[in-house]
Amino acid sequence: MHMKKLIVAEKPSVGKDIARVLGVKNKGEGYLYGEEYVVTWALGHLVSLCEPGEVNPQWQKWNMDDLPMLPDTIPLKALPATMDQYKTVAKLLTSPKIDSVICATDSAREGELIFRYIYQLCGCTKPVERLWISSMTDAAIRKGFEELRPASCYDALYESARCRSVADWLVGMNASRAYSLRYNAHLSIGRVQTPTLNLIVKRDLEIENFVPQDYWEIRANFGDYEGLWVNPETKETRAPSAELADQVKSECKKGTPAVVAESEAEIKRMPPPQLFDLTTLQREANRKFGYSADKTLKLAQALYERHKLLTYPRTDSRYLSDDMQPKIRKTLEKLPEPYAAYISAPEMNLSMHTKRFYDNSKISDHHAIVPTEKVPRLESLAPDEKNIYDMVVRRLIAAHYPNYEYEAAKILTQVGAHTFKSTGSAPVKEGWRALYRGEKAEKGEVLLPKLRPGEERKVEKISSKANKTKPPQPHNDASILKMMENAGRDIEDETLREQMKDSGLGTPATRAAIIERLIQVGYAKRSGKNLVSTEKGRKLIQVVPEQISSAVTTGKWEKALSAMAGFDDVELRQAKSARFLDGINKFSIFLVDAARSASPAVQFESDYKPKARKAASPRKAASPRKTARKAAPRTKKV
């Protein structure tokens, strides 16, 4: 009997592309097969951790006395919605005709978890190799199959994913049940979603509680330039009262002599912006086009999977590996118009190879998002897809252009006892900004005259304008993504801030889903381009302890999970994961205790609709999740 290798992809589209490249053409139900390979696929997650009632029948009913739920192990189950495909994959994994397996799920933490959970639940013990690619082009797939590695090389990544999965279960199940029972309402609490909600609530409260302050700007015209009055006490260009503004105007009225006290001008250089990781791509697309984080991710994913024009989008790196330089050059040389004109321009440096863009030490699982070597048919892309592709291509071309150079000028003009400040800039060398002609110019591009200290002028005109200080802007997708990425950067404790430097709320791959989840459960809503909290969301932050709403807590966990993925030593990794989950168990106990003593003064509106003429079950009213099915499917311990 001729033995075959089974390839398990994460999605049908990816599985079919791999099959096409390998010449696997025969169709089965949920798989493709050929002489050497069988290719099948998940549909995202086919397997999950069991619901509480499937772990312990006593937990089917929602009861505060049963909390916290801290099982030694949480069994796995096949998800009912995709049971047919799970059975197909499991049958192939355990088939005597298959002698080995190739894991071809997404090359990231969640992709690793998807495959390992399926592999474990069906009891497969066959040897596994790992396909690890960052691009879905035919060349990248072929190269990936030439460089397969043993699955054991990714055990640390799986352990990190498993701990994330278990931690989310323990914190989410216990806290959601405890607070739902305490307030008789559907309250969803999560390790990442609750601190993200807190960021939105805090900003909304800052805006609501903001008290505007009056101030006045005093502007003097000296003929060929203007200046703003400088407050000698604060060094700001603001006067705190109308009386002071009037006094300055009377002392600097038209015709009053003025002298240039300082005049400085220097050439400054601005390097090209760094390449995109997913979060910066989402932020820039939100700023430029108003796209939500979720929309940008879906567009980038389509350009990666379906069109094969972008590399793997769910990356947290903004760098390329050193060995990619020849491939990047070929990619750029293949680009059609309108990009070809930039490639052939004399400013273009196809041999660019600087640490700003090429740095092996700054790459973990995947490099920055860049276009693939596949030549695009731009007319075949939807307008939104074209926008995202254009952003990524221009960013890569800009990296090969010279610095933008400009002259930054500052003039201080003395009028009696008063100082007026003038700032401006003028482009000297366009450099990489040639890629962005027509976009809004940088603020402050005001040409100032060339002046020497001691030159004399007269006040030609003096005026003042009343203003009010403005509250902070409401959050939008771009700003909340930035805060999620930089969780903990603004804490005062210097040691803790340094520890949090590389942490964040969630991962680039999950942040968009967290934002959408907050909207789905009614804690936040969109108002135009802004994200604002609802009354329900504010009340939740009011009643939960700071530890679960703090970005610092979750940032520390995410940092620990990321570090775990880097441990090659098995014993050290096991010790780290055991310590991490022990901390999560203790935290779950703390959250349940906090719920029991939570403020009775806060009331949540019940957000379920009882059936006509029937009293609603308190358990159903409190449940933030579907109740467990009575007949649990076959389970296997994690």
Rosetta blueprint (number, residue, H / E / L):
1 M L
2 H L
3 M L
4 K E
5 K E
6 L E
7 I E
8 V E
9 A E
10 E L
11 K L
12 P H
13 S H
14 V H
15 G H
16 K H
17 D H
18 I H
19 A H
20 R H
21 V H
22 L H
23 G L
24 V L
25 K L
26 N E
27 K E
28 G E
29 E L
30 G L
31 Y E
32 L E
33 Y E
34 G L
35 E L
36 E L
37 Y E
38 V E
39 V E
40 T E
41 W E
42 A L
43 L L
44 G L
45 H L
46 L L
47 V E
48 S E
49 L E
50 C L
51 E L
52 P H
53 G H
54 E H
55 V H
56 N L
57 P H
58 Q H
59 W H
60 Q H
61 K L
62 W L
63 N L
64 M H
65 D H
66 D H
67 L L
68 P L
69 M L
70 L L
71 P L
72 D L
73 T L
74 I L
75 P E
76 L E
77 K E
78 A E
79 L L
80 P H
81 A H
82 T H
83 M H
84 D H
85 Q H
86 Y H
87 K H
88 T H
89 V H
90 A H
91 K H
92 L H
93 L H
94 T L
95 S L
96 P L
97 K L
98 I E
99 D E
100 S E
101 V E
102 I E
103 C E
104 A E
105 T L
106 D L
107 S L
108 A L
109 R H
110 E H
111 G H
112 E H
113 L H
114 I H
115 F H
116 R H
117 Y H
118 I H
119 Y H
120 Q H
121 L H
122 C L
123 G L
124 C L
125 T L
126 K L
127 P L
128 V E
129 E E
130 R E
131 L L
132 W L
133 I L
134 S L
135 S L
136 M L
137 T L
138 D H
139 A H
140 A H
141 I H
142 R H
143 K H
144 G H
145 F H
146 E H
147 E L
148 L L
149 R E
150 P E
151 A H
152 S H
153 C H
154 Y H
155 D H
156 A H
157 L H
158 Y H
159 E H
160 S H
161 A H
162 R H
163 C H
164 R H
165 S H
166 V H
167 A H
168 D H
169 W H
170 L H
171 V H
172 G H
173 M H
174 N H
175 A H
176 S H
177 R H
178 A H
179 Y H
180 S H
181 L H
182 R H
183 Y H
184 N L
185 A L
186 H L
187 L L
188 S L
189 I L
190 G L
191 R L
192 V L
193 Q H
194 T H
195 P H
196 T H
197 L H
198 N H
199 L H
200 I H
201 V H
202 K H
203 R H
204 D H
205 L H
206 E H
207 I H
208 E H
209 N L
210 F L
211 V L
212 P L
213 Q L
214 D E
215 Y E
216 W E
217 E E
218 I E
219 R E
220 A E
221 N E
222 F L
223 G L
224 D L
225 Y L
226 E E
227 G E
228 L E
229 W E
230 V L
231 N L
232 P L
233 E L
234 T L
235 K L
236 E L
237 T L
238 R L
239 A E
240 P L
241 S L
242 A H
243 E H
244 L H
245 A H
246 D H
247 Q H
248 V H
249 K H
250 S H
251 E H
252 C L
253 K L
254 K L
255 G L
256 T L
257 P E
258 A E
259 V E
260 V E
261 A E
262 E E
263 S E
264 E E
265 A E
266 E E
267 I E
268 K E
269 R E
270 M E
271 P L
272 P L
273 P L
274 Q L
275 L L
276 F E
277 D L
278 L H
279 T H
280 T H
281 L H
282 Q H
283 R H
284 E H
285 A H
286 N H
287 R H
288 K H
289 F H
290 G L
291 Y L
292 S L
293 A H
294 D H
295 K H
296 T H
297 L H
298 K H
299 L H
300 A H
301 Q H
302 A H
303 L H
304 Y H
305 E H
306 R L
307 H L
308 K L
309 L L
310 L E
311 T L
312 Y L
313 P L
314 R L
315 T L
316 D L
317 S L
318 R L
319 Y L
320 L E
321 S L
322 D H
323 D H
324 M H
325 Q H
326 P H
327 K H
328 I H
329 R H
330 K H
331 T H
332 L H
333 E H
334 K H
335 L L
336 P L
337 E L
338 P L
339 Y L
340 A H
341 A H
342 Y H
343 I H
344 S H
345 A L
346 P L
347 E L
348 M L
349 N L
350 L L
351 S L
352 M L
353 H L
354 T L
355 K L
356 R L
357 F L
358 Y E
359 D L
360 N H
361 S H
362 K H
363 I L
364 S L
365 D L
366 H L
367 H L
368 A L
369 I E
370 V L
371 P E
372 T L
373 E L
374 K L
375 V L
376 P L
377 R L
378 L H
379 E H
380 S H
381 L L
382 A L
383 P H
384 D H
385 E H
386 K H
387 N H
388 I H
389 Y H
390 D H
391 M H
392 V H
393 V H
394 R H
395 R H
396 L H
397 I H
398 A H
399 A H
400 H L
401 Y L
402 P L
403 N L
404 Y E
405 E E
406 Y E
407 E E
408 A E
409 A E
410 K E
411 I E
412 L E
413 T E
414 Q E
415 V E
416 G L
417 A L
418 H E
419 T E
420 F E
421 K E
422 S E
423 T E
424 G E
425 S E
426 A E
427 P E
428 V E
429 K E
430 E L
431 G H
432 W H
433 R H
434 A H
435 L H
436 Y H
437 R L
438 G L
439 E L
440 K L
441 A L
442 E L
443 K L
444 G L
445 E L
446 V L
447 L L
448 L L
449 P L
450 K L
451 L L
452 R L
453 P L
454 G L
455 E L
456 E E
457 R E
458 K E
459 V L
460 E L
461 K E
462 I E
463 S E
464 S E
465 K E
466 A E
467 N E
468 K E
469 T L
470 K L
471 P L
472 P L
473 Q L
474 P L
475 H L
476 N E
477 D H
478 A H
479 S H
480 I H
481 L H
482 K H
483 M H
484 M H
485 E H
486 N L
487 A L
488 G L
489 R L
490 D L
491 I L
492 E L
493 D L
494 E H
495 T H
496 L H
497 R H
498 E H
499 Q H
500 M L
501 K L
502 D L
503 S L
504 G L
505 L L
506 G L
507 T L
508 P L
509 A L
510 T L
511 R H
512 A H
513 A H
514 I H
515 I H
516 E H
517 R H
518 L H
519 I H
520 Q H
521 V L
522 G L
523 Y L
524 A E
525 K E
526 R E
527 S E
528 G L
529 K L
530 N E
531 L E
532 V E
533 S E
534 T L
535 E H
536 K H
537 G H
538 R H
539 K H
540 L H
541 I H
542 Q H
543 V H
544 V L
545 P L
546 E H
547 Q H
548 I H
549 S H
550 S L
551 A H
552 V H
553 T H
554 T H
555 G H
556 K H
557 W H
558 E H
559 K H
560 A H
561 L H
562 S H
563 A H
564 M H
565 A L
566 G L
567 F L
568 D L
569 D L
570 V H
571 E H
572 L H
573 R H
574 Q H
575 A H
576 K H
577 S H
578 A H
579 R H
580 F H
581 L H
582 D H
583 G H
584 I H
585 N H
586 K H
587 F H
588 S H
589 I H
590 F H
591 L H
592 V H
593 D H
594 A H
595 A H
596 R H
597 S L
598 A L
599 S L
600 P L
601 A L
602 V L
603 Q L
604 F L
605 E L
606 S L
607 D L
608 Y L
609 K L
610 P L
611 K L
612 A L
613 R L
614 K L
615 A L
616 A L
617 S L
618 P H
619 R H
620 K H
621 A H
622 A H
623 S L
624 P L
625 R L
626 K L
627 T L
628 A L
629 R L
630 K L
631 A L
632 A L
633 P L
634 R L
635 T L
636 K E
637 K E
638 V L
